[in-house]
Amino acid sequence: MRFSINKSELLNALTVVSKGASSRSTLPVLTGVFIQAQGSGLILQTTDLKRSIRYDVAALVDEPGVAVIPEKLLFEIVKNLPDAAVGFETHDTTVEVYCDNSSYTLKTLDASDFPPFPEVAAASQITIPFDDFCSMVKRTARVVSKDQSRAVLTGVLISVSDGVLRMVATDSYRLAVSETVFEGPVDDFEVIVAGGFLQEVASLPKLAESITLGVAQNQVVFNYQNMVLINPRIEGNFPAYQKLIPSSYTTRSCFTTADLIAGIRRAGLVSSPGSPVRFDINADAKNAVISSAAQDVGTAQETVPCEVDGENVEIGFNQQYILEGLQSVGSQEVFLDTLTSLKPGILRSASEESFLYLVMPVRIG
């Protein structure tokens, strides 16, 4: 095998496929990147036997062939090479990598041991704008649980029904729901996808206008320009989250989003991120007094103006959780809907954006 390729294009490809290589495996070949040179380009593949990633990239191929090269080492080498053409040439159990004044001879892994790339036949699929997909993932995937004992909560529920694509995530303390309307006939479906995997897909560089999600019996597959990313779907029943969302409120407060974020941050300076912040919302004064306290440190208080529809209310929230919810709101103004101090608070975008963030209250003294 012999080929040459632009350094930046190779680095982009390796950056993507590196997410699929195994870091700890009893099969050494899974720590490598499978490179196949053929025609006018390369096919790069990685897998840990669960996640599989393929990236097609153009290259000048002088001699076709295959090789498996240790992924971490190759990535570090390419990252540090000058911005010039990178050449590869295999010799039995080694590969020579050269660029400008640099050259390396690396031991290769047995390509015959590398698993074939999965062929996934999607029963349902949907194509949506990549920007919309990324926005929805960033708003929801940050909420997933890190507790592996409840696997369904480590994933995002993705559903399609009645022309609406919906992503939902919860860790039992908060809930994020993001929706978008799409055009075109698509069969209804529901699938739970690992939050970490979705975040990796959403972090891909914008190389195309749209991305396609396909759902198979045991797997999900994303097709994005010259990439294919496959991951197992999470099996299980997602919580009936609709029952958690109140259908009414006794108090609706409308804040300028940036002002509320700044106010919570200032009030929370005396306490830790996971400590509660207290909201004293006053309809007559048209403001919310936000306060926090920490033993042996002190107290802080911030007054934030707001429009209030309904009764006065006092309620406490985990500082980190309420801030993450506000940071996910894309509008300049945000509604905070409350029932009582012991019922969840709901953040809603004040614009036409369809986003909801529920956060459980914290008892306040």
Secondary structure, 3 states (H helix, E strand, C coil): CEEEEEHHHHHHHHHHHHHHCCCCCCCHHHHEEEEEEECCEEEEEEECCCCEEEEEEECEEEECEEEEEEHHHHHHHHHHCCCCEEEEEEECCEEEEEECCEEEEEECECHHHCCCCCCCCCCEEEEEEHHHHHHHHHHHHHHCCCCCCCHHHHEEEEEEECCEEEEEEECCCEEEEEEEECCCCCCCEEEEEEHHHHHHHHCCCCCCCEEEEEECCCEEEEEECCEEEEEECCCCCCCCHHHHCCCCCCEEEEEEHHHHHHHHHHHHHHCCCCCEEEEEEECCCCEEEEEEEECCCEEEEEEEECEEEECCEEEEEEHHHHHHHHHHCCCCEEEEEECCCCCCEEEEECCCCCEEEEECEECCC
